[in-house]
């Protein structure tokens, strides 16, 4: 699976990178939120 970047390049999806970003954004939220 690939993603299309803003500069029109295709890159393979890195789910670990996406999960890490979501986890950082959820820091400090209610304990009911599970990224």
C-alpha positions, -999 to +999 in steps of 0.1 A: +000+000+000+013+035-009+005+071+000+007+100-023+028+128-009+022+165-014+050+166-040+032+138-060+057+111-049+044+077-039+059+062-007+051+029+011+028+034+041+045+033+075+019+024+100+043+027+129+050+063+120+012+070+118+005+053+152+034+072+169+020+105+156-015+098+168-002+086+202+017+119+206-014+139+197-035+119+223-011+126+251-029+141+281-064+132+269-089+112+289-079+076+297-109+065+276-090+075+244-070+046+232-048+053+201 
